[in-house]
Amino acid sequence: MEIVLRNNLILVRSDFATLNQAWVIEFLNRHVKSMLFLPKSVLIFRNDTLKEVREEFLKALSHHYAQTHGFDHAFFLRSLLKFGRYPIKIELDRLYMPEVVKVNLYAYDKNTILISLDQPNSWVMSYFRSQLNVYMERGTDQSMVLDVSSYKAKSRFERAMGKKHILHYEIQYTYDNRFLSTLYSDLASCSFGDLSKEEMADEKKKYYTILECPVGAGREAIRRSYKKLVKIYHPDRIIAEEPYMVDYYTKKFQLLQEAYTTLKIVS
Protein backbone atom coordinates (compact mmCIF):
# COMPACT_ATOMS: atom_id res chain seq x y z
CA MET A 1 0.00 0.00 0.00
CA GLU A 2 1.07 3.57 -0.71
CA ILE A 3 -0.54 6.78 0.60
CA VAL A 4 0.47 10.10 -0.96
CA LEU A 5 -0.68 13.37 0.59
CA ARG A 6 -0.91 15.88 -2.21
CA ASN A 7 -1.92 19.53 -1.96
CA ASN A 8 -5.43 18.80 -3.22
CA LEU A 9 -6.19 15.12 -2.46
CA ILE A 10 -5.29 11.93 -0.62
CA LEU A 11 -4.03 9.32 -3.06
CA VAL A 12 -4.36 5.69 -1.95
CA ARG A 13 -2.70 2.99 -4.05
CA SER A 14 -3.29 -0.54 -2.86
CA ASP A 15 -3.85 -4.12 -3.91
CA PHE A 16 -7.33 -5.42 -4.50
CA ALA A 17 -7.38 -7.58 -1.36
CA THR A 18 -7.06 -4.44 0.78
CA LEU A 19 -9.64 -2.51 -1.22
CA ASN A 20 -12.17 -5.28 -0.62
CA GLN A 21 -11.85 -5.21 3.17
CA ALA A 22 -15.01 -4.49 5.14
CA TRP A 23 -13.94 -1.05 6.42
CA VAL A 24 -13.23 0.14 2.85
CA ILE A 25 -16.52 -1.22 1.49
CA GLU A 26 -18.45 0.35 4.38
CA PHE A 27 -16.90 3.72 3.57
CA LEU A 28 -17.84 3.37 -0.11
CA ASN A 29 -21.41 2.34 0.69
CA ARG A 30 -21.91 5.45 2.82
CA HIS A 31 -20.52 7.77 0.13
CA VAL A 32 -22.32 6.59 -3.01
CA LYS A 33 -23.66 10.11 -3.63
CA SER A 34 -20.18 11.61 -3.43
CA MET A 35 -18.24 9.30 -5.75
CA LEU A 36 -16.83 9.76 -9.22
CA PHE A 37 -15.62 6.70 -11.13
CA LEU A 38 -12.59 7.52 -13.28
CA PRO A 39 -10.63 5.20 -15.59
CA LYS A 40 -9.08 2.62 -13.22
CA SER A 41 -9.71 4.71 -10.09
CA VAL A 42 -12.43 6.14 -7.84
CA LEU A 43 -12.62 9.67 -6.44
CA ILE A 44 -14.57 10.21 -3.20
CA PHE A 45 -15.46 13.82 -2.38
CA ARG A 46 -16.02 15.26 1.08
CA ASN A 47 -19.55 15.02 2.44
CA ASP A 48 -19.98 17.22 5.51
CA THR A 49 -22.89 15.10 6.76
CA LEU A 50 -20.53 12.10 6.93
CA LYS A 51 -17.57 13.78 8.63
CA GLU A 52 -17.35 11.19 11.41
CA VAL A 53 -17.56 8.30 8.93
CA ARG A 54 -14.71 9.85 6.94
CA GLU A 55 -12.56 10.27 10.06
CA GLU A 56 -13.14 6.65 11.08
CA PHE A 57 -12.09 5.54 7.60
CA LEU A 58 -8.90 7.63 7.77
CA LYS A 59 -8.10 6.11 11.18
CA ALA A 60 -8.57 2.58 9.81
CA LEU A 61 -6.53 3.50 6.74
CA SER A 62 -3.69 4.91 8.84
CA HIS A 63 -3.68 1.88 11.16
CA HIS A 64 -3.58 -0.55 8.22
CA TYR A 65 -0.82 1.46 6.53
CA ALA A 66 1.25 1.54 9.72
CA GLN A 67 0.88 -2.21 10.22
CA THR A 68 1.94 -2.85 6.63
CA HIS A 69 5.09 -0.71 6.98
CA GLY A 70 5.85 -1.44 10.62
CA PHE A 71 5.64 1.97 12.29
CA ASP A 72 3.50 3.75 14.88
CA HIS A 73 0.57 5.32 13.11
CA ALA A 74 -0.17 8.15 15.62
CA PHE A 75 2.03 10.77 13.89
CA PHE A 76 0.95 9.75 10.40
CA LEU A 77 -2.71 9.84 11.44
CA ARG A 78 -2.38 13.47 12.55
CA SER A 79 -0.99 14.35 9.14
CA LEU A 80 -3.68 12.36 7.40
CA LEU A 81 -6.49 14.04 9.33
CA LYS A 82 -5.16 17.47 8.30
CA PHE A 83 -6.03 16.44 4.72
CA GLY A 84 -9.48 15.23 5.74
CA ARG A 85 -11.30 17.92 3.79
CA TYR A 86 -9.74 16.90 0.47
CA PRO A 87 -11.02 14.25 -1.94
CA ILE A 88 -9.72 10.70 -1.59
CA LYS A 89 -8.56 8.99 -4.76
CA ILE A 90 -8.38 5.19 -4.66
CA GLU A 91 -6.58 3.24 -7.35
CA LEU A 92 -4.93 -0.13 -7.83
CA ASP A 93 -1.19 -0.31 -7.28
CA ARG A 94 -0.62 -2.52 -10.32
CA LEU A 95 -2.36 -3.91 -13.36
CA TYR A 96 -4.65 -6.87 -12.81
CA MET A 97 -6.16 -9.26 -15.30
CA PRO A 98 -9.70 -8.06 -16.07
CA GLU A 99 -12.40 -9.90 -14.15
CA VAL A 100 -15.75 -10.20 -15.92
CA VAL A 101 -18.85 -9.20 -13.95
CA LYS A 102 -22.19 -10.07 -15.53
CA VAL A 103 -24.94 -7.54 -14.91
CA ASN A 104 -28.45 -8.75 -15.66
CA LEU A 105 -31.13 -6.28 -16.76
CA TYR A 106 -34.84 -7.05 -16.55
CA ALA A 107 -37.84 -4.80 -17.23
CA TYR A 108 -40.93 -5.58 -15.16
CA ASP A 109 -42.76 -2.97 -17.25
CA LYS A 110 -41.91 0.30 -18.99
CA ASN A 111 -41.41 2.04 -15.63
CA THR A 112 -39.50 -0.50 -13.54
CA ILE A 113 -36.06 -2.07 -14.08
CA LEU A 114 -34.22 -4.71 -12.08
CA ILE A 115 -30.41 -4.64 -12.12
CA SER A 116 -28.86 -7.78 -10.61
CA LEU A 117 -25.44 -9.41 -10.33
CA ASP A 118 -24.76 -13.13 -10.30
CA GLN A 119 -22.45 -12.59 -7.31
CA PRO A 120 -22.21 -9.66 -4.85
CA ASN A 121 -19.72 -7.02 -5.95
CA SER A 122 -19.45 -3.90 -3.81
CA TRP A 123 -17.48 -1.86 -6.33
CA VAL A 124 -19.85 -2.43 -9.23
CA MET A 125 -22.93 -1.86 -7.06
CA SER A 126 -21.34 1.31 -5.65
CA TYR A 127 -21.00 2.59 -9.20
CA PHE A 128 -24.66 1.90 -10.01
CA ARG A 129 -25.80 3.52 -6.78
CA SER A 130 -23.62 6.57 -7.39
CA GLN A 131 -25.35 7.03 -10.76
CA LEU A 132 -28.89 5.84 -10.06
CA ASN A 133 -29.52 6.12 -6.33
CA VAL A 134 -32.13 8.86 -6.80
CA TYR A 135 -34.25 6.43 -8.86
CA MET A 136 -33.75 3.35 -6.65
CA GLU A 137 -36.89 1.93 -5.02
CA ARG A 138 -35.11 -0.87 -3.14
CA GLY A 139 -31.83 -2.75 -3.28
CA THR A 140 -29.50 -5.36 -1.82
CA ASP A 141 -25.76 -6.00 -2.05
CA GLN A 142 -26.24 -7.48 -5.52
CA SER A 143 -29.45 -5.99 -6.93
CA MET A 144 -31.46 -2.80 -7.23
CA VAL A 145 -34.93 -1.93 -8.54
CA LEU A 146 -35.25 1.39 -10.39
CA ASP A 147 -38.21 3.64 -11.11
CA VAL A 148 -37.60 4.90 -14.66
CA SER A 149 -41.07 6.28 -15.30
CA SER A 150 -39.65 9.62 -16.49
CA TYR A 151 -37.64 10.15 -19.66
CA LYS A 152 -34.93 11.78 -17.55
CA ALA A 153 -34.62 8.58 -15.52
CA LYS A 154 -34.39 6.45 -18.66
CA SER A 155 -31.74 8.76 -20.08
CA ARG A 156 -29.71 8.57 -16.86
CA PHE A 157 -30.04 4.78 -16.85
CA GLU A 158 -28.75 4.56 -20.44
CA ARG A 159 -25.77 6.74 -19.62
CA ALA A 160 -24.94 4.64 -16.56
CA MET A 161 -24.98 1.50 -18.69
CA GLY A 162 -22.32 3.05 -20.90
CA LYS A 163 -19.72 2.21 -18.26
CA LYS A 164 -17.86 -0.98 -19.19
CA HIS A 165 -14.86 -0.95 -16.81
CA ILE A 166 -14.52 -0.28 -13.07
CA LEU A 167 -11.01 -0.72 -11.67
CA HIS A 168 -10.06 -4.17 -12.99
CA TYR A 169 -13.66 -5.32 -13.51
CA GLU A 170 -15.09 -5.67 -17.01
CA ILE A 171 -18.87 -5.31 -17.02
CA GLN A 172 -20.97 -7.40 -19.40
CA TYR A 173 -24.66 -6.46 -19.61
CA THR A 174 -27.15 -9.20 -20.42
CA TYR A 175 -30.85 -8.92 -21.23
CA ASP A 176 -33.37 -10.55 -23.54
CA ASN A 177 -35.23 -9.10 -26.52
CA ARG A 178 -38.27 -8.42 -24.34
CA PHE A 179 -36.28 -5.92 -22.26
CA LEU A 180 -36.11 -3.22 -24.94
CA SER A 181 -39.65 -3.70 -26.25
CA THR A 182 -41.03 -3.48 -22.70
CA LEU A 183 -38.93 -0.54 -21.55
CA TYR A 184 -39.63 1.59 -24.64
CA SER A 185 -43.15 0.42 -25.41
CA ASP A 186 -44.51 3.97 -25.16
CA LEU A 187 -42.15 5.10 -27.93
CA ALA A 188 -43.04 2.38 -30.38
CA SER A 189 -45.42 4.46 -32.48
CA CYS A 190 -44.46 8.11 -32.00
CA SER A 191 -46.35 10.38 -34.36
CA PHE A 192 -47.23 14.08 -34.50
CA GLY A 193 -50.08 13.77 -36.97
CA ASP A 194 -53.06 13.78 -34.60
CA LEU A 195 -51.65 15.40 -31.47
CA SER A 196 -53.44 18.24 -29.72
CA LYS A 197 -51.48 21.33 -28.65
CA GLU A 198 -51.14 20.01 -25.11
CA GLU A 199 -49.96 16.63 -26.32
CA MET A 200 -47.54 18.35 -28.69
CA ALA A 201 -45.99 20.18 -25.73
CA ASP A 202 -45.50 16.89 -23.88
CA GLU A 203 -43.98 15.30 -26.97
CA LYS A 204 -41.57 18.21 -27.37
CA LYS A 205 -40.43 17.75 -23.76
CA LYS A 206 -39.83 14.08 -24.50
CA TYR A 207 -37.65 14.88 -27.50
CA TYR A 208 -35.58 17.39 -25.54
CA THR A 209 -34.99 14.61 -23.01
CA ILE A 210 -33.99 12.13 -25.71
CA LEU A 211 -31.43 14.65 -26.94
CA GLU A 212 -30.36 15.36 -23.33
CA CYS A 213 -31.09 19.09 -23.76
CA PRO A 214 -32.93 21.50 -21.45
CA VAL A 215 -36.53 22.11 -22.53
CA GLY A 216 -36.55 25.13 -24.84
CA ALA A 217 -32.87 24.85 -25.83
CA GLY A 218 -31.87 26.69 -28.99
CA ARG A 219 -31.09 25.10 -32.33
CA GLU A 220 -27.32 25.28 -31.83
CA ALA A 221 -27.49 23.49 -28.47
CA ILE A 222 -29.80 20.87 -29.96
CA ARG A 223 -27.44 20.36 -32.89
CA ARG A 224 -24.37 19.94 -30.66
CA SER A 225 -26.11 17.40 -28.44
CA TYR A 226 -27.45 15.51 -31.43
CA LYS A 227 -24.00 15.26 -33.06
CA LYS A 228 -22.49 13.99 -29.80
CA LEU A 229 -25.15 11.33 -29.24
CA VAL A 230 -25.31 9.95 -32.78
CA LYS A 231 -21.57 9.25 -32.56
CA ILE A 232 -22.23 7.17 -29.45
CA TYR A 233 -25.32 5.30 -30.67
CA HIS A 234 -24.59 4.82 -34.36
CA PRO A 235 -25.21 1.10 -35.11
CA ASP A 236 -21.97 0.83 -37.06
CA ARG A 237 -20.07 1.24 -33.80
CA ILE A 238 -21.22 -2.18 -32.56
CA ILE A 239 -21.64 -4.09 -35.79
CA ALA A 240 -19.73 -7.05 -34.31
CA GLU A 241 -21.87 -7.25 -31.17
CA GLU A 242 -24.86 -9.47 -30.45
CA PRO A 243 -27.96 -8.90 -32.66
CA TYR A 244 -30.06 -7.52 -29.80
CA MET A 245 -27.41 -4.87 -29.11
CA VAL A 246 -27.42 -3.82 -32.74
CA ASP A 247 -31.21 -3.64 -32.56
CA TYR A 248 -31.04 -1.49 -29.43
CA TYR A 249 -28.53 0.95 -30.92
CA THR A 250 -30.55 1.12 -34.13
CA LYS A 251 -33.75 2.04 -32.26
CA LYS A 252 -31.91 4.59 -30.15
CA PHE A 253 -30.33 6.09 -33.28
CA GLN A 254 -33.74 6.31 -34.95
CA LEU A 255 -35.19 8.09 -31.91
CA LEU A 256 -32.36 10.61 -32.01
CA GLN A 257 -33.03 11.22 -35.70
CA GLU A 258 -36.75 11.71 -35.07
CA ALA A 259 -36.18 14.01 -32.10
CA TYR A 260 -33.66 16.16 -33.93
CA THR A 261 -35.77 16.44 -37.07
CA THR A 262 -38.85 17.40 -35.06
CA LEU A 263 -37.16 19.99 -32.85
CA LYS A 264 -35.45 21.58 -35.84
CA ILE A 265 -38.90 22.26 -37.28
CA VAL A 266 -40.75 23.40 -34.16
CA SER A 267 -38.00 25.15 -32.18
C-alpha positions as CSV (number, residue, x, y, z in Angstrom):
1,M,0.0,0.0,0.0
2,E,1.1,3.6,-0.7
3,I,-0.5,6.8,0.6
4,V,0.5,10.1,-1.0
5,L,-0.7,13.4,0.6
6,R,-0.9,15.9,-2.2
7,N,-1.9,19.5,-2.0
8,N,-5.4,18.8,-3.2
9,L,-6.2,15.1,-2.5
10,I,-5.3,11.9,-0.6
11,L,-4.0,9.3,-3.1
12,V,-4.4,5.7,-1.9
13,R,-2.7,3.0,-4.1
14,S,-3.3,-0.5,-2.9
15,D,-3.9,-4.1,-3.9
16,F,-7.3,-5.4,-4.5
17,A,-7.4,-7.6,-1.4
18,T,-7.1,-4.4,0.8
19,L,-9.6,-2.5,-1.2
20,N,-12.2,-5.3,-0.6
21,Q,-11.9,-5.2,3.2
22,A,-15.0,-4.5,5.1
23,W,-13.9,-1.1,6.4
24,V,-13.2,0.1,2.8
25,I,-16.5,-1.2,1.5
26,E,-18.5,0.3,4.4
27,F,-16.9,3.7,3.6
28,L,-17.8,3.4,-0.1
29,N,-21.4,2.3,0.7
30,R,-21.9,5.5,2.8
31,H,-20.5,7.8,0.1
32,V,-22.3,6.6,-3.0
33,K,-23.7,10.1,-3.6
34,S,-20.2,11.6,-3.4
35,M,-18.2,9.3,-5.7
36,L,-16.8,9.8,-9.2
37,F,-15.6,6.7,-11.1
38,L,-12.6,7.5,-13.3
39,P,-10.6,5.2,-15.6
40,K,-9.1,2.6,-13.2
41,S,-9.7,4.7,-10.1
42,V,-12.4,6.1,-7.8
43,L,-12.6,9.7,-6.4
44,I,-14.6,10.2,-3.2
45,F,-15.5,13.8,-2.4
46,R,-16.0,15.3,1.1
47,N,-19.6,15.0,2.4
48,D,-20.0,17.2,5.5
49,T,-22.9,15.1,6.8
50,L,-20.5,12.1,6.9
51,K,-17.6,13.8,8.6
52,E,-17.4,11.2,11.4
53,V,-17.6,8.3,8.9
54,R,-14.7,9.9,6.9
55,E,-12.6,10.3,10.1
56,E,-13.1,6.6,11.1
57,F,-12.1,5.5,7.6
58,L,-8.9,7.6,7.8
59,K,-8.1,6.1,11.2
60,A,-8.6,2.6,9.8
61,L,-6.5,3.5,6.7
62,S,-3.7,4.9,8.8
63,H,-3.7,1.9,11.2
64,H,-3.6,-0.5,8.2
65,Y,-0.8,1.5,6.5
66,A,1.2,1.5,9.7
67,Q,0.9,-2.2,10.2
68,T,1.9,-2.9,6.6
69,H,5.1,-0.7,7.0
70,G,5.9,-1.4,10.6
71,F,5.6,2.0,12.3
72,D,3.5,3.7,14.9
73,H,0.6,5.3,13.1
74,A,-0.2,8.1,15.6
75,F,2.0,10.8,13.9
76,F,1.0,9.7,10.4
77,L,-2.7,9.8,11.4
78,R,-2.4,13.5,12.6
79,S,-1.0,14.4,9.1
80,L,-3.7,12.4,7.4
81,L,-6.5,14.0,9.3
82,K,-5.2,17.5,8.3
83,F,-6.0,16.4,4.7
84,G,-9.5,15.2,5.7
85,R,-11.3,17.9,3.8
86,Y,-9.7,16.9,0.5
87,P,-11.0,14.2,-1.9
88,I,-9.7,10.7,-1.6
89,K,-8.6,9.0,-4.8
90,I,-8.4,5.2,-4.7
91,E,-6.6,3.2,-7.4
92,L,-4.9,-0.1,-7.8
93,D,-1.2,-0.3,-7.3
94,R,-0.6,-2.5,-10.3
95,L,-2.4,-3.9,-13.4
96,Y,-4.6,-6.9,-12.8
97,M,-6.2,-9.3,-15.3
98,P,-9.7,-8.1,-16.1
99,E,-12.4,-9.9,-14.1
100,V,-15.8,-10.2,-15.9
101,V,-18.9,-9.2,-13.9
102,K,-22.2,-10.1,-15.5
103,V,-24.9,-7.5,-14.9
104,N,-28.5,-8.8,-15.7
105,L,-31.1,-6.3,-16.8
106,Y,-34.8,-7.1,-16.6
107,A,-37.8,-4.8,-17.2
108,Y,-40.9,-5.6,-15.2
109,D,-42.8,-3.0,-17.2
110,K,-41.9,0.3,-19.0
111,N,-41.4,2.0,-15.6
112,T,-39.5,-0.5,-13.5
113,I,-36.1,-2.1,-14.1
114,L,-34.2,-4.7,-12.1
115,I,-30.4,-4.6,-12.1
116,S,-28.9,-7.8,-10.6
117,L,-25.4,-9.4,-10.3
118,D,-24.8,-13.1,-10.3
119,Q,-22.5,-12.6,-7.3
120,P,-22.2,-9.7,-4.8
121,N,-19.7,-7.0,-5.9
122,S,-19.5,-3.9,-3.8
123,W,-17.5,-1.9,-6.3
124,V,-19.9,-2.4,-9.2
125,M,-22.9,-1.9,-7.1
126,S,-21.3,1.3,-5.7
127,Y,-21.0,2.6,-9.2
128,F,-24.7,1.9,-10.0
129,R,-25.8,3.5,-6.8
130,S,-23.6,6.6,-7.4
131,Q,-25.4,7.0,-10.8
132,L,-28.9,5.8,-10.1
133,N,-29.5,6.1,-6.3
134,V,-32.1,8.9,-6.8
135,Y,-34.3,6.4,-8.9
136,M,-33.7,3.3,-6.7
137,E,-36.9,1.9,-5.0
138,R,-35.1,-0.9,-3.1
139,G,-31.8,-2.8,-3.3
140,T,-29.5,-5.4,-1.8
141,D,-25.8,-6.0,-2.1
142,Q,-26.2,-7.5,-5.5
143,S,-29.5,-6.0,-6.9
144,M,-31.5,-2.8,-7.2
145,V,-34.9,-1.9,-8.5
146,L,-35.3,1.4,-10.4
147,D,-38.2,3.6,-11.1
148,V,-37.6,4.9,-14.7
149,S,-41.1,6.3,-15.3
150,S,-39.6,9.6,-16.5
151,Y,-37.6,10.1,-19.7
152,K,-34.9,11.8,-17.6
153,A,-34.6,8.6,-15.5
154,K,-34.4,6.4,-18.7
155,S,-31.7,8.8,-20.1
156,R,-29.7,8.6,-16.9
157,F,-30.0,4.8,-16.9
158,E,-28.7,4.6,-20.4
159,R,-25.8,6.7,-19.6
160,A,-24.9,4.6,-16.6
161,M,-25.0,1.5,-18.7
162,G,-22.3,3.0,-20.9
163,K,-19.7,2.2,-18.3
164,K,-17.9,-1.0,-19.2
165,H,-14.9,-0.9,-16.8
166,I,-14.5,-0.3,-13.1
167,L,-11.0,-0.7,-11.7
168,H,-10.1,-4.2,-13.0
169,Y,-13.7,-5.3,-13.5
170,E,-15.1,-5.7,-17.0
171,I,-18.9,-5.3,-17.0
172,Q,-21.0,-7.4,-19.4
173,Y,-24.7,-6.5,-19.6
174,T,-27.1,-9.2,-20.4
175,Y,-30.9,-8.9,-21.2
176,D,-33.4,-10.6,-23.5
177,N,-35.2,-9.1,-26.5
178,R,-38.3,-8.4,-24.3
179,F,-36.3,-5.9,-22.3
180,L,-36.1,-3.2,-24.9
181,S,-39.7,-3.7,-26.2
182,T,-41.0,-3.5,-22.7
183,L,-38.9,-0.5,-21.6
184,Y,-39.6,1.6,-24.6
185,S,-43.1,0.4,-25.4
186,D,-44.5,4.0,-25.2
187,L,-42.2,5.1,-27.9
188,A,-43.0,2.4,-30.4
189,S,-45.4,4.5,-32.5
190,C,-44.5,8.1,-32.0
191,S,-46.4,10.4,-34.4
192,F,-47.2,14.1,-34.5
193,G,-50.1,13.8,-37.0
194,D,-53.1,13.8,-34.6
195,L,-51.7,15.4,-31.5
196,S,-53.4,18.2,-29.7
197,K,-51.5,21.3,-28.6
198,E,-51.1,20.0,-25.1
199,E,-50.0,16.6,-26.3
200,M,-47.5,18.4,-28.7
201,A,-46.0,20.2,-25.7
202,D,-45.5,16.9,-23.9
203,E,-44.0,15.3,-27.0
204,K,-41.6,18.2,-27.4
205,K,-40.4,17.7,-23.8
206,K,-39.8,14.1,-24.5
207,Y,-37.7,14.9,-27.5
208,Y,-35.6,17.4,-25.5
209,T,-35.0,14.6,-23.0
210,I,-34.0,12.1,-25.7
211,L,-31.4,14.6,-26.9
212,E,-30.4,15.4,-23.3
213,C,-31.1,19.1,-23.8
214,P,-32.9,21.5,-21.5
215,V,-36.5,22.1,-22.5
216,G,-36.5,25.1,-24.8
217,A,-32.9,24.8,-25.8
218,G,-31.9,26.7,-29.0
219,R,-31.1,25.1,-32.3
220,E,-27.3,25.3,-31.8
221,A,-27.5,23.5,-28.5
222,I,-29.8,20.9,-30.0
223,R,-27.4,20.4,-32.9
224,R,-24.4,19.9,-30.7
225,S,-26.1,17.4,-28.4
226,Y,-27.4,15.5,-31.4
227,K,-24.0,15.3,-33.1
228,K,-22.5,14.0,-29.8
229,L,-25.2,11.3,-29.2
230,V,-25.3,10.0,-32.8
231,K,-21.6,9.3,-32.6
232,I,-22.2,7.2,-29.5
233,Y,-25.3,5.3,-30.7
234,H,-24.6,4.8,-34.4
235,P,-25.2,1.1,-35.1
236,D,-22.0,0.8,-37.1
237,R,-20.1,1.2,-33.8
238,I,-21.2,-2.2,-32.6
239,I,-21.6,-4.1,-35.8
240,A,-19.7,-7.1,-34.3
241,E,-21.9,-7.3,-31.2
242,E,-24.9,-9.5,-30.4
243,P,-28.0,-8.9,-32.7
244,Y,-30.1,-7.5,-29.8
245,M,-27.4,-4.9,-29.1
246,V,-27.4,-3.8,-32.7
247,D,-31.2,-3.6,-32.6
248,Y,-31.0,-1.5,-29.4
249,Y,-28.5,0.9,-30.9
250,T,-30.5,1.1,-34.1
251,K,-33.7,2.0,-32.3
252,K,-31.9,4.6,-30.1
253,F,-30.3,6.1,-33.3
254,Q,-33.7,6.3,-34.9
255,L,-35.2,8.1,-31.9
256,L,-32.4,10.6,-32.0
257,Q,-33.0,11.2,-35.7
258,E,-36.8,11.7,-35.1
259,A,-36.2,14.0,-32.1
260,Y,-33.7,16.2,-33.9
261,T,-35.8,16.4,-37.1
262,T,-38.8,17.4,-35.1
263,L,-37.2,20.0,-32.9
264,K,-35.4,21.6,-35.8
265,I,-38.9,22.3,-37.3
266,V,-40.7,23.4,-34.2
267,S,-38.0,25.1,-32.2
